Amino acid sequence: MERGDSLAEVTDVLHAVFGEQLCRLYQARTLEQTNLLEHYQFASKWAPGIRKRMSSILGRSFGEEESIEVVEGW
């Protein structure tokens, strides 16, 4: 906020960003249940590399049959 900006102007900008733009993106995602693995053409051949990176990031190893749940329920 710069000097001279009124609270009404700042409120308008925040409403435009969060109430209009970001809200549209959220609504599009929640209404369209796309399988992102298929959309981004994820191939199972990449699973070992992903597993290795996830182990590095999370600080623990994963068994071959263990699944990694990124978002609860998905």
ZIWO-V558494 format. One record per residue. RES is the residue in one letter. PHI is phi in radians with two decimals (* if undefined). PSI is psi in whole degrees, -180 to 180 (none if undefined). OMEGA is omega as a letter, one per 30 degrees, with the letter a starting at -180 (999 if undefined). Layout:
((RES/PHI/PSI/OMEGA) (RES/PHI/PSI/OMEGA))
This chain:
((M/*/129/l) (E/-1.72/160/l) (R/-1.04/138/l) (G/1.65/-17/l) (D/-1.26/130/l) (S/-1.46/159/l) (L/-1.04/-35/l) (A/-1.12/-40/l) (E/-1.14/-44/l) (V/-1.12/-43/l) (T/-1.06/-41/l) (D/-1.08/-43/l) (V/-1.13/-46/l) (L/-1.08/-40/l) (H/-1.12/-42/l) (A/-1.10/-43/a) (V/-1.26/-55/a) (F/-1.52/-39/a) (G/-1.40/-30/a) (E/-1.85/-58/a) (Q/-1.27/-58/a) (L/-1.18/-32/l) (C/-1.10/-39/l) (R/-1.07/-43/l) (L/-1.11/-44/l) (Y/-1.09/-45/a) (Q/-1.11/-40/l) (A/-1.09/-41/a) (R/-1.24/-40/a) (T/-1.31/-27/l) (L/-1.43/-31/a) (E/-1.88/104/a) (Q/-1.50/81/a) (T/-1.53/140/l) (N/-1.38/104/a) (L/-1.18/-29/l) (L/-1.11/-42/l) (E/-1.23/-42/a) (H/-1.03/-43/a) (Y/-1.60/13/l) (Q/0.93/47/l) (F/-1.20/132/l) (A/-1.94/142/a) (S/-1.07/-21/l) (K/-1.11/-20/l) (W/-1.52/-8/a) (A/-0.97/-44/l) (P/-1.03/-40/l) (G/-1.18/-40/l) (I/-1.12/-44/l) (R/-1.03/-43/a) (K/-1.12/-44/l) (R/-1.16/-41/l) (M/-1.10/-40/l) (S/-1.07/-41/l) (S/-1.14/-44/a) (I/-1.18/-45/a) (L/-1.53/-10/l) (G/1.31/25/l) (R/-2.69/158/a) (S/-1.61/161/l) (F/-2.14/138/l) (G/-1.22/160/a) (E/-1.01/-38/a) (E/-1.60/-7/a) (E/-1.37/134/l) (S/-1.64/156/l) (I/-1.91/114/a) (E/-1.64/109/a) (V/-1.32/-47/l) (V/-2.17/132/a) (E/-0.89/127/l) (G/1.59/-5/a) (W/-1.86/none/999))
